[in-house]
Structures are given as C-alpha cells and as structure tokens.
Amino acid sequence: MCGIVGYVGLHQAADVLLQGLSKLEYRGYDSAGIAVHQNGILTVKTKGRLADLKEKIEKTDTCLFGKIGIGHTRWATHGAPSDVNSHPHSSENGRISVVHNGIIENYMQLKEMLEQKGRKFVSETDTEIVAQLFDDCYNGDMVETMINVISQIRGAYALGVLCSEHPDQIVAVRKDSPLLVGLSEKENYIASDIPALLEYTRDYYLLEDNEIVLLKQDGVTLFDLNKNEIKKEVFHVTWDVSAAEKDGYDYFMMKEIVEQPEGLRKTIFPRLCDNGIQLDHISLTEEFVKNINRIHIVACGSAWHAAIVGKYVIEKISRIPVEVDLASEFRYRDPILNKNDLCIIVSQSGETADTLAALREAKKHGVRVLSIVNVVGSSIARESDDVLYTWAGPEIAVATTKGYSTQLSVMYLLAVYFGKAKQEISLQEQNQYITDLKKVPEDVKSLLELEERIKVLAKQYAQSKDVFVIGRGIDHAAAMEASLKLKEISYIHSEAYAAGELKHGTISLIEDGTLVVAIATQQTLFEKLVSNIKEVKARGANVVAITPRGNEAIEKVADEVFYIPEGNELFSASSTVVPMQLLAYYIAVERGCDVDKPRNLAKSVTVE
Ligand code: F6R
C-alpha cells in the first residue's frame, strides 16, 4: 500500500529515489513521483508505473541534480490514479512536500478547517491535507511542526516531509504504517521496506509508532512526541542483496515458487531436535500449553488460508479447539477471549493493518499472542509476545507462494508441539510426524517437475470464464488458496467450494467445458469426493484432479490427474498448492497479465 523513499547524501537524490522505488513497486504501482530539493523543491509525478515516471523525466528533459529528496509509488485510496493525485503533494505555496503511506481518517474536517483559512486544494487525496496542514503549522522547526501536525491527524501514516527552507533535512514519522531509516556514511535514507535500500546499506533503525526522525546527510536524530531525543539500536540485515533480485526468472513469482523447498527446509529443520520440536526461544511451556482453553488464529488473505489448514491440523493432533478469524472481522466483532486462550497471528509482511489491529485487540484482552511472520523486525513481530519466523526470505511478487507454504509448515510444527505437550500423541507418534514433516520440502521440490505438463494445461484453459476448485476438509482449505492464486493473477473468476456443498446452489454454474479442479488427498473422504466429481462431470465439467499416488482409481472419473507424493495427509496442503501455483502462473502468462503486479493489488496492505 504505497511505497516511500527518502534520501539525503552525496549523490543525485533522483537516482537513489528511482532505484529505491523500483524495489517498492510491489506495494503499489498506479502512479509514482519524486520531489528533489535544488534551489527550491522540484516535483515530477505521473499516473502509471515507475517506467512512466522515468519516461516523463527524460521526455521533459527535467534536470534533477539535488542531493536530497523524497519519492513515492502509489496504491490509490483517496482519488483515482491521476497525475494530480500522485505523490509527492505540496502545500499551496510550494514550501512543503509530502509523501504518505496510509489513510488520514479525519481529512475531511481538516480540509474544511484549512479551506476556511483560505487554502485551496488541487487533488482528491487525504495526503494533500498533510502538506497544507504542515505548512499551516510551520514554525521554522521541522520536528516541532511534525509533532504539531501529528497531534491533529488521525489514522495510519508513514510520512516523509521536505521543506524548501531546509535544504538539508527530511522529517519523517510513522504510525501503523511501516517506515524504517537506512544508515550509512554521509548518506541516510528512509523507506517503507528494507529491499528499497539493501543496495546502499545493511544498517537500519526500525521505527516504532510516533517516533520522529530528522534525517540529515551527517546524521539521524530520533525524537519522541515531547521532542526528547531517543536512542535506538541499529538493526543489521544479514540477507543477501540477490535474495530480492529476479535472478534470471521472468517474474519474481516463479523464482519464489522454486524457492519453496529451500524456505521450507530453513523453516522446519532448525526446529527439529533429538527429543522433538524446539520452538526457537518462545516461552510456551508445557504447563501453558496444557492449560490452553482455545486457540484463535487471525490473519488475512492467503495467511488466513494457512490458518484454516492450521485449524484442521492443530485440532486433529492436539485436540485443542481452534477458531479462525479474518483479521478485519475479528477486530470489530467483540470476540470472546479468555485469559487461557492463545492468539496466533499469521502475516507474511508483518505489517497488514487489520492483522496488526487484531493483534492489539487480543493483547488488550490480556491474551498471549504468538505470531508467524516472515519479515524480521516488522510491526507484528515486534508487538507479539512470541514470534516464529518463516524463513522464506524476501517475497516480492504480490501473490504469495513461499510465504504461504512456509506458514503451513509452522502450523504443522505447532500442531505436533502442542500435541506432545498435551500428551495427546505418544513419543512414537511424535517421531512419525517429524519423519513426515522432514519429507515436506522434498515432496514440494518433486512437484516442480510438473511444470511442462501444467504449461500445456494452462494453454488449454487460459480463456476459461469460471474455474471451480473443490475439496473436503484440508483439501477445501487448500482449494481456497488455489482459487485465490488463480483469480488474483489471471483475473479469471474462480471459486473454492467444499465439495459436498456444491449441490446446494453453485452447481447451477457448471456448464459444458467448465474447469473444475478436484483436490482429493483425504483418504476417508476419497470416495465421497469421487461422487462429487461425477456430479460435476454429469453437468459437462472438465475435471482435473490432484491426489496422492496410489489413488489411480480417480483416472476413471477425472480428465487429467496430477499426482502428489504419498505422505501424511495432514500435511498435504503443502503439496497440492504447488501444481495450482504453477497453473495460475502459466494461465496468467498465457493471458498476458503482469504476474508480479496484478491490477488493483498491492503486496503489503497497510490500510484497513
Ligand atoms: C494473496 C496475498 C494476500 C496476503 C494478505 C495478507 O496472494 O498475498 O492475500 O496473503 O494480504 O498479507 P500478510 O501475510 O502480509 O499479512
């Protein structure tokens, strides 16, 4: 949801800003802009992608030589994508320039107040209000003015501000939207996310809400809301720059699909030890686990799909009741939470606004929060009582793949850990689960070999109008993820259905040639699923089945079968998702879609 970069240093700011934004386009890509200080503030912005911004700079022969500036790539909230709604936004007199990620909720009242003072607005955005308000409050001191401004605005924001009267300073702040500071010798930066700056520095300050940053070439000072200086530890990033590069793949999504076995290995293996499962340094003692009354797993999107798989697996292995909620619902539904409950928050980015708010809601009720997060040091990770990281590495493609599959693997680890702690499973059963878990990365790897067959299938179904994905139990949860992958990147309408539910209405949509993908990994439900396949076949559907080896009988009813390796069926979602990721990918490629940046989406959803 919008990417922000700011730079002050020895080089041309425009180059650094454009380079940084190129790594943040996954956060929004409907318009882009930069503002550079060079004898006053010069702004170039445009509707469209970063490539359009670069073209505009070249075509208009704009000479950008300033060494301090701010940049933005937008995911529209207030006002359609257009040149005028693009960031940076300026105060009417041009003194102040602002980039913003988030939503200013009281922008209408503030706009009215500023209009009464005679200020004129040109855009439909909430951000322009911040620029005008900053100018209105300006007292010559950037930090004091920022403190005054944030005492008046409500909502979520990461802000970077440039002032024509301070050619050496950027002031920035965050509240409920991510922002970090990059530190280097005689050069300093702000950005929404680490990949934007990885090429320049590995040292960062991870900002907390309401910490104000004064960025200058020779140093960074942090302040609290009373203008007291704050000291902060430097966070050193150890991952490789190439982890955030495409490495010769056409799209990040394919690279990330292929990286899944490695991410799974890194997530699972270090947590296996001689006597079972060791969950990093988290403080869930056996005593605590024994007394857990109920687990609430809360997440959005694909992370929510991983949570549903988690419910099946945790309940089955540990017999602890699990409720799964969408974060956007949980936070407002006044959930019944008991002090002996455990809340598990799942998020790849660790910054999703609704998920973060759900975490805070759980903590407000005194419930212990364990989060499953990919981005180290993200807000959710920092605010949780315990964190289990998914070691997938940076995920850049908007549609998650390795983020989701590593989340599943942490669900499995937790289920076995809880099961053993509660003595619901014996030592022998635990060891068998561990043996099965160790096989997951290899199974996923073997499924990548289906690529060529799936390419052919993708050509055949690329022009489908509707696709249905059906399954029962865990397979239904896996079907939801499969269906989301397809619709979000290929724009084909797709629905996931619990196979037994289809005949209660939706089956009326099946017509000649409709593609139905049937996931059938649960042995006790296999025959029932076969009956459901027959029902859709009888109405003209073409059925592609995904099932473990050994279920060859399915070839009698399905038009095409993809086999996954035999293994523990509780862990099957890790395998069944792979052919579906590949199918979604190749259908999207076949349809000429921009796989990594699907329309209307953004990677990190930092607005409600
Ligand atoms: C879909 C997708 C989204 C995210 C969702 C939650 O491919 O990526 O549905 O899963 O926006 O994001 P995180 O996990 O970052 O909280």
Boltz pocket constraint, residues with backbone or C-beta under 6 A from the ligand:
constraints:
  - pocket:
      binder: B
      contacts: [[A, 300], [A, 301], [A, 302], [A, 303], [A, 304], [A, 346], [A, 347], [A, 348], [A, 349], [A, 350], [A, 351], [A, 352], [A, 355], [A, 398], [A, 399], [A, 400], [A, 484], [A, 485], [A, 488], [A, 602], [A, 603], [A, 604], [A, 605]]
      max_distance: 6.0
